[in-house]
Amino acid sequence: MHKKLTLQDLLNKKESITNGREETRELYVNSLDGTILIKKPDRKLCLEAIDMDDTDYADIFVVYNCVVEPNLKDQKLHQAYGVIEPDDIVQAIFEPGEITNISKECLKYAGYINSVEVVADIKNS
């Protein structure tokens, strides 16, 4: 059973809602046998990714911008892997399915996937 939110609930949660925007989450990556740290993407980044015609590139875009450890934007890393475009590092490091799954976890974290559910349909007479 789900609790119905009240105005007081939202007032009590204000600090955690407004201060929790820079949260991070740790994900285990099978092919690397280790963990990465992702940050919660902001609304602008999510909407940019959702609006992209190329869903594969959208996933790469999200992963490149949300993985904070290890730092995928590090120039030494790009040089070591011989990538030309900075976001090419994502495909150089992760398996294709991992890119999709990491991107989905980032979008879930921001509330864009499976964050709400219908509790009851209310019919108007």
MDTraj code that builds the backbone (N, CA, C; nanometers):
import mdtraj as md
import numpy as np

residues = "MET HIS LYS LYS LEU THR LEU GLN ASP LEU LEU ASN LYS LYS GLU SER ILE THR ASN GLY ARG GLU GLU THR ARG GLU LEU TYR VAL ASN SER LEU ASP GLY THR ILE LEU ILE LYS LYS PRO ASP ARG LYS LEU CYS LEU GLU ALA ILE ASP MET ASP ASP THR ASP TYR ALA ASP ILE PHE VAL VAL TYR ASN CYS VAL VAL GLU PRO ASN LEU LYS ASP GLN LYS LEU HIS GLN ALA TYR GLY VAL ILE GLU PRO ASP ASP ILE VAL GLN ALA ILE PHE GLU PRO GLY GLU ILE THR ASN ILE SER LYS GLU CYS LEU LYS TYR ALA GLY TYR ILE ASN SER VAL GLU VAL VAL ALA ASP ILE LYS ASN SER".split()
xyz = np.array([
    [0.0841, -0.1176, 0.0000],
    [0.0000, 0.0000, 0.0000],
    [0.0890, 0.1244, 0.0000],
    [0.0558, 0.2191, -0.0832],
    [0.1332, 0.3422, -0.0937],
    [0.0741, 0.4519, -0.0066],
    [0.1619, 0.5332, 0.0483],
    [0.1203, 0.6450, 0.1336],
    [0.0838, 0.7642, 0.0454],
    [-0.0256, 0.8288, 0.0738],
    [-0.0659, 0.9496, 0.0033],
    [0.0134, 1.0668, 0.0614],
    [0.0832, 1.1409, -0.0256],
    [0.1632, 1.2543, 0.0200],
    [0.0750, 1.3707, 0.0615],
    [0.1197, 1.4388, 0.1646],
    [0.0509, 1.5591, 0.2111],
    [0.1428, 1.6785, 0.1905],
    [0.0881, 1.7964, 0.2056],
    [0.1670, 1.9180, 0.1980],
    [0.2782, 1.9151, 0.3036],
    [0.2470, 1.8688, 0.4220],
    [0.3459, 1.8624, 0.5295],
    [0.4602, 1.7674, 0.4930],
    [0.4285, 1.6550, 0.4266],
    [0.5329, 1.5624, 0.3823],
    [0.6314, 1.6342, 0.2901],
    [0.5791, 1.7107, 0.1951],
    [0.6656, 1.7835, 0.1012],
    [0.7470, 1.8907, 0.1714],
    [0.6871, 1.9576, 0.2684],
    [0.7614, 2.0575, 0.3453],
    [0.8738, 1.9917, 0.4254],
    [0.8459, 1.8750, 0.4823],
    [0.9473, 1.8030, 0.5590],
    [1.0610, 1.7522, 0.4713],
    [1.0319, 1.7222, 0.3455],
    [1.1321, 1.6667, 0.2546],
    [1.2049, 1.7739, 0.1739],
    [1.1707, 1.9005, 0.1941],
    [1.2267, 2.0079, 0.1128],
    [1.3792, 2.0048, 0.1067],
    [1.4422, 1.9935, 0.2203],
    [1.5891, 1.9974, 0.2231],
    [1.6490, 1.8802, 0.1452],
    [1.5966, 1.7616, 0.1654],
    [1.6528, 1.6463, 0.0945],
    [1.6231, 1.6523, -0.0546],
    [1.5105, 1.7107, -0.0928],
    [1.4769, 1.7233, -0.2346],
    [1.5658, 1.8268, -0.3017],
    [1.5802, 1.9431, -0.2421],
    [1.6572, 2.0503, -0.3057],
    [1.8079, 2.0309, -0.2929],
    [1.8537, 1.9665, -0.1870],
    [1.9973, 1.9463, -0.1687],
    [2.0470, 1.8150, -0.2287],
    [1.9584, 1.7266, -0.2669],
    [1.9984, 1.5962, -0.3167],
    [2.0204, 1.5896, -0.4656],
    [2.0347, 1.7024, -0.5310],
    [2.0463, 1.7048, -0.6766],
    [2.1810, 1.6549, -0.7286],
    [2.2858, 1.6580, -0.6491],
    [2.4181, 1.6150, -0.6926],
    [2.4543, 1.4774, -0.6371],
    [2.3569, 1.3921, -0.6274],
    [2.3794, 1.2587, -0.5733],
    [2.4569, 1.1722, -0.6719],
    [2.5244, 1.0710, -0.6171],
    [2.5946, 0.9746, -0.7023],
    [2.5510, 0.8335, -0.6649],
    [2.5753, 0.7429, -0.7554],
    [2.5388, 0.6031, -0.7356],
    [2.6489, 0.5168, -0.7971],
    [2.6775, 0.4055, -0.7334],
    [2.7823, 0.3150, -0.7798],
    [2.7194, 0.1996, -0.8584],
    [2.7780, 0.1692, -0.9747],
    [2.7308, 0.0592, -1.0592],
    [2.8447, -0.0382, -1.0846],
    [2.8152, -0.1670, -1.0807],
    [2.9147, -0.2691, -1.1146],
    [2.9070, -0.2964, -1.2643],
    [3.0236, -0.3013, -1.3303],
    [3.0314, -0.3270, -1.4743],
    [3.1011, -0.4614, -1.4941],
    [3.0265, -0.5577, -1.5469],
    [3.0783, -0.6948, -1.5613],
    [3.2079, -0.7029, -1.6397],
    [3.2122, -0.6437, -1.7582],
    [3.3296, -0.6591, -1.8449],
    [3.4555, -0.6003, -1.7838],
    [3.4418, -0.5037, -1.6981],
    [3.5573, -0.4394, -1.6340],
    [3.5856, -0.4966, -1.4963],
    [3.4936, -0.5807, -1.4471],
    [3.5043, -0.6399, -1.3148],
    [3.5353, -0.5344, -1.2090],
    [3.4588, -0.4253, -1.2166],
    [3.4766, -0.3174, -1.1212],
    [3.3578, -0.2240, -1.1238],
    [3.3630, -0.1239, -1.0381],
    [3.2509, -0.0313, -1.0279],
    [3.2857, 0.1045, -1.0874],
    [3.1804, 0.1738, -1.1283],
    [3.1908, 0.3115, -1.1741],
    [3.0966, 0.3938, -1.0874],
    [3.1173, 0.5235, -1.0866],
    [3.0320, 0.6137, -1.0120],
    [2.9600, 0.7034, -1.1119],
    [2.8263, 0.7062, -1.1030],
    [2.7491, 0.7938, -1.1900],
    [2.6860, 0.9036, -1.1068],
    [2.6644, 1.0186, -1.1702],
    [2.5902, 1.1259, -1.1045],
    [2.4508, 1.1299, -1.1647],
    [2.3582, 1.1827, -1.0891],
    [2.2215, 1.1975, -1.1367],
    [2.2206, 1.3055, -1.2453],
    [2.1734, 1.2712, -1.3652],
    [2.1717, 1.3723, -1.4716],
    [2.0659, 1.4790, -1.4433],
    [2.0949, 1.6014, -1.4865],
    [1.9965, 1.7070, -1.4687],
    [1.8923, 1.7003, -1.5802],
    [1.7878, 1.7774, -1.5657],
    [1.6759, 1.7770, -1.6594],
    [1.7217, 1.8084, -1.8024],
    [1.8076, 1.9088, -1.8170],
    [1.8542, 1.9506, -1.9502],
    [1.9238, 1.8360, -2.0228],
    [2.0138, 1.7676, -1.9548],
    [2.0856, 1.6561, -2.0161],
    [1.9886, 1.5448, -2.0571],
    [1.8947, 1.5113, -1.9706],
    [1.7974, 1.4061, -2.0009],
    [1.7130, 1.4422, -2.1225],
    [1.6656, 1.5654, -2.1264],
    [1.5814, 1.6074, -2.2382],
    [1.6595, 1.6113, -2.3684],
    [1.7865, 1.6526, -2.3641],
    [1.8706, 1.6496, -2.4838],
    [1.8830, 1.5065, -2.5356],
    [1.9081, 1.4126, -2.4465],
    [1.9229, 1.2726, -2.4859],
    [1.7928, 1.2161, -2.5414],
    [1.6821, 1.2481, -2.4774],
    [1.5521, 1.1975, -2.5211],
    [1.5167, 1.2519, -2.6596],
    [1.5576, 1.3746, -2.6891],
    [1.5267, 1.4371, -2.8180],
    [1.6166, 1.3913, -2.9324],
    [1.7223, 1.3180, -2.9033],
    [1.8145, 1.2736, -3.0087],
    [1.7497, 1.1667, -3.0955],
    [1.7713, 1.1787, -3.2262],
    [1.7177, 1.0803, -3.3200],
    [1.7915, 0.9472, -3.3114],
    [1.9190, 0.9521, -3.2837],
    [2.0033, 0.8321, -3.2777],
    [2.0091, 0.7838, -3.1325],
    [1.9326, 0.6780, -3.1021],
    [1.9265, 0.6305, -2.9631],
    [2.0600, 0.5747, -2.9159],
    [2.1388, 0.5162, -3.0061],
    [2.2702, 0.4667, -2.9657],
    [2.3585, 0.5830, -2.9201],
    [2.3574, 0.6923, -2.9985],
    [2.4380, 0.8076, -2.9589],
    [2.3821, 0.8717, -2.8315],
    [2.2514, 0.8703, -2.8152],
    [2.1914, 0.9268, -2.6938],
    [2.2441, 0.8539, -2.5706],
    [2.2533, 0.7210, -2.5786],
    [2.3076, 0.6435, -2.4665],
    [2.4532, 0.6806, -2.4405],
    [2.5316, 0.6934, -2.5465],
    [2.6724, 0.7319, -2.5329],
    [2.6829, 0.8694, -2.4676],
    [2.6009, 0.9626, -2.5127],
    [2.5971, 1.0992, -2.4589],
    [2.5677, 1.0988, -2.3090],
    [2.4696, 1.0208, -2.2687],
    [2.4329, 1.0128, -2.1268],
    [2.5474, 0.9532, -2.0448],
    [2.6034, 0.8430, -2.0919],
    [2.7119, 0.7771, -2.0184],
    [2.8327, 0.8704, -2.0066],
    [2.8713, 0.9331, -2.1168],
    [2.9868, 1.0229, -2.1167],
    [2.9690, 1.1360, -2.0157],
    [2.8477, 1.1864, -2.0045],
    [2.8227, 1.3009, -1.9175],
    [2.7858, 1.2652, -1.7743],
    [2.7534, 1.1388, -1.7483],
    [2.7106, 1.1003, -1.6134],
    [2.8132, 1.0184, -1.5358],
    [2.9029, 0.9497, -1.6044],
    [3.0050, 0.8732, -1.5318],
    [3.1087, 0.9725, -1.4792],
    [3.1237, 0.9755, -1.3465],
    [3.2180, 1.0696, -1.2855],
    [3.3460, 1.0019, -1.2362],
    [3.3384, 0.8730, -1.2084],
    [3.4581, 0.7966, -1.1718],
    [3.4518, 0.6607, -1.2384],
    [3.5490, 0.6268, -1.3192],
    [3.6637, 0.7089, -1.3582],
    [3.6197, 0.8247, -1.4483],
    [3.7018, 0.9264, -1.4531],
    [3.6707, 1.0463, -1.5305],
    [3.6879, 1.0183, -1.6795],
    [3.5761, 0.9989, -1.7497],
    [3.5811, 0.9678, -1.8922],
    [3.6224, 1.0871, -1.9775],
    [3.6307, 1.2043, -1.9178],
    [3.6678, 1.3258, -1.9916],
    [3.8179, 1.3557, -1.9820],
    [3.8920, 1.2700, -1.9157],
    [4.0358, 1.2904, -1.8963],
    [4.1121, 1.2732, -2.0279],
    [4.1938, 1.3720, -2.0616],
    [4.2694, 1.3706, -2.1872],
    [4.3692, 1.2551, -2.1950],
    [4.4305, 1.2193, -2.0824],
    [4.5251, 1.1068, -2.0809],
    [4.4550, 0.9774, -2.1206],
    [4.3336, 0.9602, -2.0735],
    [4.2542, 0.8421, -2.1067],
    [4.2243, 0.8404, -2.2556],
    [4.1858, 0.9542, -2.3115],
    [4.1566, 0.9634, -2.4550],
    [4.2803, 0.9308, -2.5376],
    [4.3940, 0.9821, -2.4972],
    [4.5192, 0.9561, -2.5685],
    [4.5573, 0.8093, -2.5600],
    [4.5435, 0.7502, -2.4416],
    [4.5791, 0.6091, -2.4232],
    [4.4946, 0.5177, -2.5101],
    [4.3681, 0.5514, -2.5295],
    [4.2786, 0.4692, -2.6104],
    [4.2737, 0.5148, -2.7563],
    [4.3433, 0.6235, -2.7900],
    [4.3502, 0.6713, -2.9278],
    [4.2169, 0.7190, -2.9836],
    [4.1355, 0.7795, -2.9007],
    [4.0062, 0.8281, -2.9496],
    [4.0208, 0.9694, -3.0043],
    [3.9451, 0.9971, -3.1096],
    [3.9477, 1.1297, -3.1713],
    [3.8435, 1.2204, -3.1062],
    [3.7186, 1.1784, -3.1095],
    [3.6105, 1.2538, -3.0460],
    [3.6040, 1.2128, -2.8991],
    [3.5923, 1.3077, -2.8083],
    [3.5939, 1.2745, -2.6655],
    [3.4957, 1.1659, -2.6231],
    [3.3723, 1.1703, -2.6741],
    [3.2742, 1.0710, -2.6299],
    [3.2951, 0.9321, -2.6909],
    [3.3899, 0.9192, -2.7844],
    [3.4248, 0.7869, -2.8391],
    [3.4838, 0.6958, -2.7317],
    [3.5305, 0.7561, -2.6224],
    [3.5880, 0.6777, -2.5133],
    [3.4860, 0.5808, -2.4548],
    [3.3597, 0.6179, -2.4599],
    [3.2534, 0.5325, -2.4047],
    [3.2507, 0.3989, -2.4782],
    [3.2541, 0.4017, -2.6122],
    [3.2518, 0.2785, -2.6908],
    [3.3836, 0.2025, -2.6803],
    [3.4920, 0.2734, -2.6548],
    [3.6214, 0.2073, -2.6411],
    [3.6305, 0.1274, -2.5113],
    [3.5617, 0.1708, -2.4090],
    [3.5743, 0.1086, -2.2778],
    [3.4633, 0.0077, -2.2471],
    [3.3392, 0.0442, -2.2773],
    [3.2247, -0.0382, -2.2387],
    [3.1720, -0.1225, -2.3542],
    [3.1134, -0.2359, -2.3195],
    [3.0437, -0.3203, -2.4172],
    [2.9150, -0.2487, -2.4593],
    [2.8664, -0.2742, -2.5825],
    [2.7458, -0.2049, -2.6293],
    [2.6263, -0.2176, -2.5339],
    [2.6007, -0.3356, -2.4828],
    [2.4889, -0.3533, -2.3903],
    [2.5095, -0.2809, -2.2589],
    [2.6335, -0.2697, -2.2163],
    [2.6627, -0.1976, -2.0923],
    [2.6331, -0.0486, -2.1083],
    [2.6635, 0.0052, -2.2261],
    [2.6369, 0.1472, -2.2526],
    [2.4874, 0.1739, -2.2360],
    [2.4068, 0.0885, -2.2978],
    [2.2615, 0.1031, -2.2879],
    [2.2146, 0.0922, -2.1438],
    [2.2659, -0.0062, -2.0716],
    [2.2229, -0.0272, -1.9330],
    [2.2697, 0.0838, -1.8387],
    [2.3894, 0.1341, -1.8592],
    [2.4379, 0.2460, -1.7765],
    [2.3516, 0.3690, -1.8029],
    [2.3229, 0.3946, -1.9292],
    [2.2378, 0.5080, -1.9654],
    [2.1002, 0.4946, -1.9006],
    [2.0417, 0.3748, -1.9067],
    [1.9107, 0.3528, -1.8450],
    [1.9153, 0.3766, -1.6947],
    [2.0220, 0.3325, -1.6294],
    [2.0352, 0.3547, -1.4849],
    [2.0433, 0.5036, -1.4537],
    [2.1137, 0.5789, -1.5384],
    [2.1231, 0.7238, -1.5181],
    [1.9856, 0.7880, -1.5321],
    [1.9108, 0.7494, -1.6352],
    [1.7780, 0.8066, -1.6573],
    [1.6803, 0.7639, -1.5478],
    [1.6916, 0.6400, -1.5007],
    [1.6092, 0.5948, -1.3876],
    [1.6394, 0.6797, -1.2648],
    [1.7670, 0.7032, -1.2423],
    [1.8128, 0.7794, -1.1265],
    [1.7513, 0.9197, -1.1260],
    [1.7315, 0.9759, -1.2457],
    [1.6725, 1.1091, -1.2578],
    [1.5202, 1.1051, -1.2634],
    [1.4628, 0.9849, -1.2529],
    [1.3177, 0.9733, -1.2485],
    [1.2496, 0.9599, -1.3835],
    [1.3249, 0.9343, -1.4898],
    [1.2661, 0.9263, -1.6234],
    [1.2187, 0.7866, -1.6608],
    [1.2534, 0.6865, -1.5852],
    [1.2114, 0.5489, -1.6145],
    [1.1577, 0.4863, -1.4861],
    [1.0393, 0.4292, -1.4935],
    [0.9787, 0.3532, -1.3828],
    [0.9739, 0.4275, -1.2496],
    [0.9502, 0.5567, -1.2518],
    [0.9498, 0.6304, -1.1256],
    [0.8099, 0.6569, -1.0707],
    [0.7100, 0.6319, -1.1511],
    [0.5722, 0.6468, -1.1041],
    [0.4900, 0.5286, -1.1526],
    [0.3825, 0.5011, -1.0834],
    [0.2923, 0.3936, -1.1258],
    [0.1494, 0.4324, -1.0913],
    [0.0569, 0.3822, -1.1690],
    [-0.0834, 0.4090, -1.1445],
    [-0.1271, 0.3274, -1.0229],
    [-0.1905, 0.3923, -0.9277],
    [-0.2394, 0.3230, -0.8095],
    [-0.3851, 0.2847, -0.8322],
    [-0.4631, 0.3783, -0.8819],
    [-0.6053, 0.3500, -0.9095],
    [-0.6522, 0.4444, -1.0171],
    [-0.7302, 0.3930, -1.1101],
    [-0.7939, 0.4768, -1.2109],
    [-0.9170, 0.5409, -1.1504],
    [-0.9316, 0.6706, -1.1685],
    [-1.0502, 0.7413, -1.1211],
    [-1.1327, 0.7788, -1.2431],
    [-1.2561, 0.7309, -1.2469],
    [-1.3437, 0.7567, -1.3619],
    [-1.4359, 0.8740, -1.3310],
    [-1.4465, 0.9620, -1.4294],
    [-1.5407, 1.0733, -1.4171],
    [-1.6771, 1.0287, -1.4696],
    [-1.7815, 1.0633, -1.4004],
    [-1.9161, 1.0241, -1.4427],
    [-1.9750, 1.1255, -1.5371],
])
top = md.Topology()
chain = top.add_chain()
for i, resn in enumerate(residues, 1):
    res = top.add_residue(resn, chain, resSeq=i)
    for name in ("N", "CA", "C"):
        top.add_atom(name, md.element.get_by_symbol(name[0]), res)
traj = md.Trajectory(xyz[None], top)
